[in-house]
Amino acid sequence: MLFNTLNNLKSMKKRAQKSFTLLIALLFCTFLVNAQDDKSKRPSPPAQASGKAGAANIKIEYSQPSVKGRKVWGELVPYGQVWRTGANEATTFEVDQDVKVQGQTLPAGKYALFTIPGEKEWTIVFNKTAQQWGAFKYDEAQDALRVKATPKKAPQAMEKLTFKVDQKGKVSLFWENMEVDFQVSSAGKAKS
């Protein structure tokens, strides 16, 4: 009887140790998942830019990659290829009213903002599939609008990719030594 009691105690101790190990593993996994969900801890943290174009509100959400001593244009970001215009998830561009971008109509909504950089000309792409990772599943058939923009030398070097929206609806992208602007203006009709 004493022998059975000792065996039962040993068995309970082993189960308790296994349960404790499992609990520690579960807590560790939970910690890792939560750490990954904290986007501010990413090497390219999230950022926002917002402003107005007439009565329309503009909101841009993106992740900010850093130059880190690399040559960006034509190397890290190749010319002539669709770029997510940031890092991580695709950059999004949202307007709450119909607007004109570079004079062309863009309906109210939320879009993935892609670009096709070039040395002398960029294509700015507003894609209907706003929520996607990078440009890996980019589908040109989902483009709502494409417009052209001209890159220029930035007034100062910018380590982190940065978007700005001025009070007149000019959207500017700054990174490394480059600035690319495109104009957003009110289309005159409010979203119903």
FIKOLZA-1660 file (N, C-alpha, C; in steps of 0.1 Angstrom, whole numbers, plus 5000, padded with zeros to 4 digits):
% residues 192
   i   px   py   pz ch aa at
   1 5008 4988 5000  A  M  N
   1 5000 5000 5000  A  M CA
   1 5009 5013 5000  A  M  C
   2 5019 5012 5008  A  L  N
   2 5028 5024 5009  A  L CA
   2 5035 5025 4995  A  L  C
   3 5038 5014 4989  A  F  N
   3 5045 5014 4976  A  F CA
   3 5035 5021 4965  A  F  C
   4 5023 5017 4966  A  N  N
   4 5013 5023 4956  A  N CA
   4 5011 5038 4959  A  N  C
   5 5011 5042 4971  A  T  N
   5 5010 5056 4975  A  T CA
   5 5022 5064 4970  A  T  C
   6 5034 5059 4971  A  L  N
   6 5046 5065 4966  A  L CA
   6 5045 5066 4951  A  L  C
   7 5041 5056 4944  A  N  N
   7 5040 5056 4930  A  N CA
   7 5030 5067 4925  A  N  C
   8 5019 5067 4932  A  N  N
   8 5008 5077 4929  A  N CA
   8 5014 5091 4931  A  N  C
   9 5021 5094 4942  A  L  N
   9 5027 5107 4944  A  L CA
   9 5037 5110 4933  A  L  C
  10 5046 5101 4929  A  K  N
  10 5055 5103 4918  A  K CA
  10 5048 5106 4905  A  K  C
  11 5037 5099 4902  A  S  N
  11 5030 5101 4890  A  S CA
  11 5023 5115 4890  A  S  C
  12 5018 5119 4902  A  M  N
  12 5012 5133 4903  A  M CA
  12 5022 5143 4901  A  M  C
  13 5034 5141 4907  A  K  N
  13 5045 5151 4906  A  K CA
  13 5049 5152 4891  A  K  C
  14 5050 5141 4883  A  K  N
  14 5053 5142 4869  A  K CA
  14 5043 5150 4861  A  K  C
  15 5030 5147 4864  A  R  N
  15 5019 5154 4858  A  R CA
  15 5019 5169 4861  A  R  C
  16 5022 5172 4873  A  A  N
  16 5023 5186 4877  A  A CA
  16 5035 5193 4870  A  A  C
  17 5046 5186 4869  A  Q  N
  17 5058 5192 4862  A  Q CA
  17 5054 5194 4847  A  Q  C
  18 5048 5184 4841  A  K  N
  18 5044 5185 4827  A  K CA
  18 5034 5197 4825  A  K  C
  19 5024 5198 4834  A  S  N
  19 5015 5209 4834  A  S CA
  19 5022 5223 4835  A  S  C
  20 5031 5223 4845  A  F  N
  20 5038 5236 4847  A  F CA
  20 5047 5239 4835  A  F  C
  21 5053 5229 4829  A  T  N
  21 5061 5232 4816  A  T CA
  21 5052 5236 4805  A  T  C
  22 5041 5230 4804  A  L  N
  22 5031 5234 4793  A  L CA
  22 5026 5248 4796  A  L  C
  23 5023 5252 4808  A  L  N
  23 5019 5265 4812  A  L CA
  23 5029 5275 4808  A  L  C
  24 5042 5273 4811  A  I  N
  24 5053 5282 4808  A  I CA
  24 5054 5284 4793  A  I  C
  25 5053 5272 4786  A  A  N
  25 5054 5273 4771  A  A CA
  25 5043 5281 4765  A  A  C
  26 5031 5279 4771  A  L  N
  26 5019 5287 4766  A  L CA
  26 5021 5302 4769  A  L  C
  27 5025 5305 4781  A  L  N
  27 5028 5319 4784  A  L CA
  27 5038 5325 4775  A  L  C
  28 5049 5318 4772  A  F  N
  28 5060 5323 4763  A  F CA
  28 5054 5325 4749  A  F  C
  29 5046 5316 4744  A  C  N
  29 5040 5318 4731  A  C CA
  29 5031 5330 4730  A  C  C
  30 5023 5331 4741  A  T  N
  30 5014 5343 4742  A  T CA
  30 5022 5356 4741  A  T  C
  31 5033 5356 4749  A  F  N
  31 5042 5368 4749  A  F CA
  31 5047 5371 4735  A  F  C
  32 5052 5360 4728  A  L  N
  32 5057 5362 4714  A  L CA
  32 5047 5368 4705  A  L  C
  33 5035 5362 4705  A  V  N
  33 5024 5367 4697  A  V CA
  33 5021 5381 4700  A  V  C
  34 5020 5385 4712  A  N  N
  34 5017 5399 4716  A  N CA
  34 5028 5408 4712  A  N  C
  35 5040 5404 4713  A  A  N
  35 5052 5412 4708  A  A CA
  35 5051 5414 4693  A  A  C
  36 5047 5404 4686  A  Q  N
  36 5046 5406 4671  A  Q CA
  36 5034 5415 4668  A  Q  C
  37 5024 5415 4676  A  D  N
  37 5012 5424 4673  A  D CA
  37 5015 5439 4676  A  D  C
  38 5026 5441 4684  A  D  N
  38 5029 5455 4687  A  D CA
  38 5038 5461 4675  A  D  C
  39 5030 5467 4666  A  K  N
  39 5037 5472 4654  A  K CA
  39 5047 5482 4656  A  K  C
  40 5046 5489 4668  A  S  N
  40 5056 5500 4671  A  S CA
  40 5070 5494 4673  A  S  C
  41 5070 5481 4676  A  K  N
  41 5083 5475 4678  A  K CA
  41 5090 5470 4666  A  K  C
  42 5083 5471 4654  A  R  N
  42 5089 5467 4642  A  R CA
  42 5101 5476 4637  A  R  C
  43 5110 5470 4629  A  P  N
  43 5121 5479 4624  A  P CA
  43 5116 5490 4615  A  P  C
  44 5104 5488 4609  A  S  N
  44 5098 5499 4601  A  S CA
  44 5084 5501 4608  A  S  C
  45 5084 5510 4618  A  P  N
  45 5072 5512 4626  A  P CA
  45 5061 5519 4618  A  P  C
  46 5048 5518 4623  A  P  N
  46 5037 5525 4616  A  P CA
  46 5037 5540 4618  A  P  C
  47 5032 5547 4608  A  A  N
  47 5030 5561 4609  A  A CA
  47 5018 5565 4601  A  A  C
  48 5013 5577 4603  A  Q  N
  48 5001 5583 4597  A  Q CA
  48 5004 5597 4592  A  Q  C
  49 4998 5601 4581  A  A  N
  49 4997 5615 4577  A  A CA
  49 4983 5618 4574  A  A  C
  50 4978 5630 4577  A  S  N
  50 4965 5633 4573  A  S CA
  50 4964 5648 4570  A  S  C
  51 4953 5652 4563  A  G  N
  51 4951 5666 4559  A  G CA
  51 4938 5667 4552  A  G  C
  52 4936 5678 4545  A  K  N
  52 4924 5680 4538  A  K CA
  52 4927 5685 4524  A  K  C
  53 4917 5682 4515  A  A  N
  53 4917 5687 4502  A  A CA
  53 4903 5693 4500  A  A  C
  54 4902 5706 4502  A  G  N
  54 4889 5712 4503  A  G CA
  54 4881 5706 4515  A  G  C
  55 4869 5701 4513  A  A  N
  55 4862 5695 4524  A  A CA
  55 4865 5680 4526  A  A  C
  56 4873 5674 4517  A  A  N
  56 4876 5660 4519  A  A CA
  56 4888 5658 4528  A  A  C
  57 4886 5648 4537  A  N  N
  57 4897 5644 4546  A  N CA
  57 4905 5633 4540  A  N  C
  58 4919 5635 4541  A  I  N
  58 4928 5625 4536  A  I CA
  58 4935 5619 4547  A  I  C
  59 4937 5605 4547  A  K  N
  59 4944 5598 4557  A  K CA
  59 4953 5588 4550  A  K  C
  60 4966 5588 4554  A  I  N
  60 4976 5579 4548  A  I CA
  60 4982 5571 4560  A  I  C
  61 4981 5558 4559  A  E  N
  61 4987 5549 4569  A  E CA
  61 4998 5541 4563  A  E  C
  62 5010 5541 4569  A  Y  N
  62 5021 5534 4562  A  Y CA
  62 5031 5530 4573  A  Y  C
  63 5041 5522 4568  A  S  N
  63 5052 5518 4577  A  S CA
  63 5065 5525 4572  A  S  C
  64 5073 5529 4581  A  Q  N
  64 5085 5538 4578  A  Q CA
  64 5098 5530 4578  A  Q  C
  65 5102 5526 4566  A  P  N
  65 5115 5520 4565  A  P CA
  65 5126 5531 4567  A  P  C
  66 5138 5527 4571  A  S  N
  66 5149 5536 4572  A  S CA
  66 5159 5534 4561  A  S  C
  67 5167 5544 4558  A  V  N
  67 5177 5543 4548  A  V CA
  67 5188 5534 4553  A  V  C
  68 5193 5535 4565  A  K  N
  68 5203 5527 4571  A  K CA
  68 5216 5526 4563  A  K  C
  69 5220 5537 4556  A  G  N
  69 5232 5537 4548  A  G CA
  69 5231 5531 4535  A  G  C
  70 5219 5527 4531  A  R  N
  70 5217 5520 4518  A  R CA
  70 5214 5530 4507  A  R  C
  71 5216 5526 4495  A  K  N
  71 5211 5534 4483  A  K CA
  71 5197 5530 4481  A  K  C
  72 5188 5539 4482  A  V  N
  72 5173 5535 4481  A  V CA
  72 5169 5534 4466  A  V  C
  73 5169 5545 4459  A  W  N
  73 5163 5546 4446  A  W CA
  73 5171 5539 4435  A  W  C
  74 5165 5530 4429  A  G  N
  74 5172 5522 4418  A  G CA
  74 5179 5510 4423  A  G  C
  75 5180 5509 4436  A  E  N
  75 5186 5497 4442  A  E CA
  75 5177 5490 4452  A  E  C
  76 5176 5495 4464  A  L  N
  76 5167 5489 4474  A  L CA
  76 5152 5489 4469  A  L  C
  77 5149 5500 4463  A  V  N
  77 5136 5502 4456  A  V CA
  77 5139 5503 4441  A  V  C
  78 5137 5492 4434  A  P  N
  78 5141 5492 4419  A  P CA
  78 5132 5501 4411  A  P  C
  79 5137 5507 4401  A  Y  N
  79 5129 5515 4391  A  Y CA
  79 5121 5506 4383  A  Y  C
  80 5109 5511 4379  A  G  N
  80 5101 5504 4370  A  G CA
  80 5093 5492 4375  A  G  C
  81 5093 5490 4389  A  Q  N
  81 5086 5479 4395  A  Q CA
  81 5076 5485 4405  A  Q  C
  82 5064 5478 4407  A  V  N
  82 5054 5482 4416  A  V CA
  82 5061 5480 4430  A  V  C
  83 5059 5491 4438  A  W  N
  83 5064 5492 4452  A  W CA
  83 5053 5495 4461  A  W  C
  84 5053 5488 4473  A  R  N
  84 5043 5490 4483  A  R CA
  84 5043 5504 4489  A  R  C
  85 5053 5512 4486  A  T  N
  85 5054 5526 4491  A  T CA
  85 5055 5527 4506  A  T  C
  86 5064 5519 4511  A  G  N
  86 5066 5518 4525  A  G CA
  86 5072 5504 4528  A  G  C
  87 5068 5499 4540  A  A  N
  87 5072 5485 4544  A  A CA
  87 5060 5478 4550  A  A  C
  88 5062 5465 4552  A  N  N
  88 5052 5457 4558  A  N CA
  88 5039 5457 4550  A  N  C
  89 5027 5459 4556  A  E  N
  89 5015 5460 4549  A  E CA
  89 5016 5471 4538  A  E  C
  90 5007 5470 4528  A  A  N
  90 5006 5480 4518  A  A CA
  90 5002 5493 4525  A  A  C
  91 5008 5504 4520  A  T  N
  91 5004 5518 4525  A  T CA
  91 4989 5520 4520  A  T  C
  92 4981 5526 4529  A  T  N
  92 4967 5529 4525  A  T CA
  92 4965 5544 4524  A  T  C
  93 4956 5548 4515  A  F  N
  93 4952 5561 4512  A  F CA
  93 4937 5561 4513  A  F  C
  94 4932 5570 4522  A  E  N
  94 4917 5570 4524  A  E CA
  94 4912 5584 4523  A  E  C
  95 4901 5586 4515  A  V  N
  95 4894 5599 4514  A  V CA
  95 4879 5596 4517  A  V  C
  96 4873 5606 4524  A  D  N
  96 4859 5604 4528  A  D CA
  96 4849 5610 4518  A  D  C
  97 4855 5616 4507  A  Q  N
  97 4846 5622 4497  A  Q CA
  97 4854 5620 4483  A  Q  C
  98 4846 5621 4473  A  D  N
  98 4853 5620 4459  A  D CA
  98 4863 5631 4458  A  D  C
  99 4874 5628 4452  A  V  N
  99 4885 5638 4450  A  V CA
  99 4890 5638 4436  A  V  C
 100 4898 5647 4433  A  K  N
 100 4906 5647 4421  A  K CA
 100 4921 5645 4425  A  K  C
 101 4928 5636 4419  A  V  N
 101 4942 5634 4421  A  V CA
 101 4949 5637 4408  A  V  C
 102 4957 5647 4408  A  Q  N
 102 4964 5652 4396  A  Q CA
 102 4954 5655 4385  A  Q  C
 103 4942 5660 4389  A  G  N
 103 4931 5663 4380  A  G CA
 103 4922 5652 4376  A  G  C
 104 4924 5639 4380  A  Q  N
 104 4916 5628 4377  A  Q CA
 104 4908 5624 4389  A  Q  C
 105 4895 5619 4386  A  T  N
 105 4886 5616 4397  A  T CA
 105 4890 5603 4404  A  T  C
 106 4890 5603 4417  A  L  N
 106 4891 5592 4426  A  L CA
 106 4879 5591 4435  A  L  C
 107 4871 5581 4435  A  P  N
 107 4859 5580 4444  A  P CA
 107 4863 5579 4458  A  P  C
 108 4855 5583 4467  A  A  N
 108 4857 5582 4482  A  A CA
 108 4859 5567 4485  A  A  C
 109 4869 5565 4494  A  G  N
 109 4871 5551 4498  A  G CA
 109 4885 5549 4503  A  G  C
 110 4889 5537 4506  A  K  N
 110 4902 5534 4511  A  K CA
 110 4909 5525 4501  A  K  C
 111 4921 5529 4497  A  Y  N
 111 4929 5522 4487  A  Y CA
 111 4943 5518 4492  A  Y  C
 112 4949 5508 4486  A  A  N
 112 4963 5506 4487  A  A CA
 112 4970 5516 4478  A  A  C
 113 4980 5522 4484  A  L  N
 113 4988 5532 4476  A  L CA
 113 5001 5526 4472  A  L  C
 114 5002 5523 4459  A  F  N
 114 5014 5517 4453  A  F CA
 114 5020 5528 4445  A  F  C
 115 5033 5526 4442  A  T  N
 115 5040 5535 4433  A  T CA
 115 5049 5526 4423  A  T  C
 116 5052 5532 4412  A  I  N
 116 5061 5526 4403  A  I CA
 116 5072 5537 4401  A  I  C
 117 5083 5537 4409  A  P  N
 117 5093 5547 4408  A  P CA
 117 5101 5547 4395  A  P  C
 118 5104 5558 4390  A  G  N
 118 5113 5559 4378  A  G CA
 118 5123 5571 4381  A  G  C
 119 5133 5572 4373  A  E  N
 119 5143 5582 4375  A  E CA
 119 5137 5596 4372  A  E  C
 120 5129 5597 4362  A  K  N
 120 5123 5610 4358  A  K CA
 120 5108 5611 4360  A  K  C
 121 5101 5599 4362  A  E  N
 121 5087 5600 4363  A  E CA
 121 5082 5588 4372  A  E  C
 122 5073 5590 4381  A  W  N
 122 5067 5580 4389  A  W CA
 122 5052 5578 4385  A  W  C
 123 5047 5566 4387  A  T  N
 123 5033 5563 4385  A  T CA
 123 5028 5561 4400  A  T  C
 124 5017 5568 4403  A  I  N
 124 5011 5567 4416  A  I CA
 124 4998 5559 4414  A  I  C
 125 4997 5548 4421  A  V  N
 125 4986 5538 4419  A  V CA
 125 4977 5537 4431  A  V  C
 126 4964 5538 4429  A  F  N
 126 4954 5537 4439  A  F CA
 126 4947 5524 4436  A  F  C
 127 4949 5514 4444  A  N  N
 127 4944 5500 4442  A  N CA
 127 4932 5497 4451  A  N  C
 128 4922 5491 4446  A  K  N
 128 4909 5489 4454  A  K CA
 128 4911 5479 4465  A  K  C
 129 4922 5470 4465  A  T  N
 129 4924 5461 4475  A  T CA
 129 4933 5467 4486  A  T  C
 130 4927 5474 4495  A  A  N
 130 4934 5482 4505  A  A CA
 130 4942 5473 4514  A  A  C
 131 4936 5463 4519  A  Q  N
 131 4943 5454 4529  A  Q CA
 131 4950 5443 4523  A  Q  C
 132 4963 5444 4522  A  Q  N
 132 4972 5434 4516  A  Q CA
 132 4986 5436 4521  A  Q  C
 133 4994 5425 4521  A  W  N
 133 5008 5426 4526  A  W CA
 133 5016 5429 4514  A  W  C
 134 5023 5441 4516  A  G  N
 134 5032 5445 4506  A  G CA
 134 5025 5447 4492  A  G  C
 135 5033 5443 4482  A  A  N
 135 5028 5443 4468  A  A CA
 135 5028 5429 4462  A  A  C
 136 5029 5419 4471  A  F  N
 136 5032 5405 4466  A  F CA
 136 5020 5400 4458  A  F  C
 137 5008 5404 4461  A  K  N
 137 4996 5399 4454  A  K CA
 137 4989 5411 4446  A  K  C
 138 4997 5421 4443  A  Y  N
 138 4992 5432 4436  A  Y CA
 138 4985 5428 4423  A  Y  C
 139 4974 5433 4420  A  D  N
 139 4966 5430 4408  A  D CA
 139 4962 5443 4401  A  D  C
 140 4968 5445 4390  A  E  N
 140 4966 5457 4382  A  E CA
 140 4951 5459 4379  A  E  C
 141 4944 5448 4377  A  A  N
 141 4930 5449 4374  A  A CA
 141 4922 5455 4385  A  A  C
 142 4927 5456 4397  A  Q  N
 142 4920 5462 4408  A  Q CA
 142 4924 5477 4410  A  Q  C
 143 4932 5483 4401  A  D  N
 143 4935 5497 4401  A  D CA
 143 4923 5506 4399  A  D  C
 144 4921 5515 4408  A  A  N
 144 4910 5525 4406  A  A CA
 144 4915 5537 4398  A  A  C
 145 4928 5540 4400  A  L  N
 145 4933 5552 4393  A  L CA
 145 4949 5551 4393  A  L  C
 146 4954 5556 4382  A  R  N
 146 4969 5557 4381  A  R CA
 146 4971 5572 4376  A  R  C
 147 4981 5578 4382  A  V  N
 147 4985 5592 4378  A  V CA
 147 5000 5593 4378  A  V  C
 148 5005 5603 4371  A  K  N
 148 5019 5605 4370  A  K CA
 148 5024 5616 4380  A  K  C
 149 5036 5615 4384  A  A  N
 149 5042 5625 4393  A  A CA
 149 5057 5626 4389  A  A  C
 150 5063 5637 4392  A  T  N
 150 5077 5639 4389  A  T CA
 150 5085 5640 4402  A  T  C
 151 5095 5631 4403  A  P  N
 151 5104 5632 4415  A  P CA
 151 5113 5643 4414  A  P  C
 152 5118 5648 4426  A  K  N
 152 5128 5659 4426  A  K CA
 152 5136 5657 4438  A  K  C
 153 5147 5664 4439  A  K  N
 153 5156 5664 4450  A  K CA
 153 5149 5670 4462  A  K  C
 154 5150 5663 4473  A  A  N
 154 5143 5668 4485  A  A CA
 154 5152 5680 4491  A  A  C
 155 5145 5689 4498  A  P  N
 155 5153 5700 4504  A  P CA
 155 5163 5695 4515  A  P  C
 156 5160 5684 4521  A  Q  N
 156 5170 5678 4530  A  Q CA
 156 5168 5663 4530  A  Q  C
 157 5179 5656 4534  A  A  N
 157 5178 5641 4534  A  A CA
 157 5168 5637 4545  A  A  C
 158 5161 5626 4543  A  M  N
 158 5152 5620 4552  A  M CA
 158 5155 5606 4555  A  M  C
 159 5159 5602 4567  A  E  N
 159 5163 5589 4571  A  E CA
 159 5151 5579 4570  A  E  C
 160 5139 5583 4575  A  K  N
 160 5128 5575 4575  A  K CA
 160 5118 5580 4564  A  K  C
 161 5112 5570 4557  A  L  N
 161 5101 5574 4548  A  L CA
 161 5091 5582 4555  A  L  C
 162 5087 5593 4549  A  T  N
 162 5077 5602 4555  A  T CA
 162 5068 5607 4545  A  T  C
 163 5055 5607 4548  A  F  N
 163 5044 5613 4540  A  F CA
 163 5040 5626 4548  A  F  C
 164 5037 5636 4540  A  K  N
 164 5031 5649 4545  A  K CA
 164 5019 5653 4536  A  K  C
 165 5009 5659 4542  A  V  N
 165 4998 5664 4535  A  V CA
 165 4997 5679 4539  A  V  C
 166 4999 5688 4529  A  D  N
 166 4998 5702 4533  A  D CA
 166 4983 5707 4533  A  D  C
 167 4981 5720 4537  A  Q  N
 167 4968 5725 4538  A  Q CA
 167 4961 5727 4525  A  Q  C
 168 4968 5726 4514  A  K  N
 168 4962 5728 4501  A  K CA
 168 4960 5714 4493  A  K  C
 169 4962 5703 4501  A  G  N
 169 4960 5690 4495  A  G CA
 169 4972 5684 4488  A  G  C
 170 4983 5690 4489  A  K  N
 170 4995 5685 4483  A  K CA
 170 5000 5673 4491  A  K  C
 171 5001 5661 4486  A  V  N
 171 5007 5650 4493  A  V CA
 171 5021 5648 4488  A  V  C
 172 5030 5647 4498  A  S  N
 172 5045 5646 4495  A  S CA
 172 5050 5634 4502  A  S  C
 173 5058 5626 4494  A  L  N
 173 5066 5615 4500  A  L CA
 173 5080 5619 4500  A  L  C
 174 5087 5617 4512  A  F  N
 174 5101 5621 4513  A  F CA
 174 5108 5608 4518  A  F  C
 175 5119 5605 4511  A  W  N
 175 5128 5594 4516  A  W CA
 175 5142 5596 4510  A  W  C
 176 5152 5593 4518  A  E  N
 176 5166 5595 4513  A  E CA
 176 5167 5609 4508  A  E  C
 177 5170 5611 4496  A  N  N
 177 5172 5624 4490  A  N CA
 177 5161 5628 4480  A  N  C
 178 5150 5621 4481  A  M  N
 178 5140 5623 4470  A  M CA
 178 5127 5628 4476  A  M  C
 179 5120 5636 4468  A  E  N
 179 5106 5641 4472  A  E CA
 179 5098 5638 4459  A  E  C
 180 5086 5633 4462  A  V  N
 180 5076 5631 4451  A  V CA
 180 5063 5637 4456  A  V  C
 181 5057 5646 4448  A  D  N
 181 5044 5652 4452  A  D CA
 181 5033 5649 4442  A  D  C
 182 5021 5648 4448  A  F  N
 182 5009 5647 4439  A  F CA
 182 4998 5656 4446  A  F  C
 183 4990 5662 4437  A  Q  N
 183 4980 5671 4442  A  Q CA
 183 4966 5664 4443  A  Q  C
 184 4960 5666 4455  A  V  N
 184 4946 5661 4457  A  V CA
 184 4937 5673 4459  A  V  C
 185 4926 5674 4452  A  S  N
 185 4917 5685 4453  A  S CA
 185 4903 5680 4454  A  S  C
 186 4894 5688 4460  A  S  N
 186 4880 5684 4462  A  S CA
 186 4873 5682 4448  A  S  C
 187 4865 5672 4447  A  A  N
 187 4858 5669 4434  A  A CA
 187 4844 5677 4435  A  A  C
 188 4841 5682 4446  A  G  N
 188 4829 5690 4447  A  G CA
 188 4817 5683 4452  A  G  C
 189 4817 5670 4453  A  K  N
 189 4805 5663 4458  A  K CA
 189 4808 5656 4471  A  K  C
 190 4800 5657 4480  A  A  N
 190 4802 5649 4493  A  A CA
 190 4797 5635 4491  A  A  C
 191 4803 5626 4499  A  K  N
 191 4799 5612 4499  A  K CA
 191 4785 5610 4505  A  K  C
 192 4776 5603 4499  A  S  N
 192 4763 5601 4505  A  S CA
 192 4762 5590 4514  A  S  C
% end
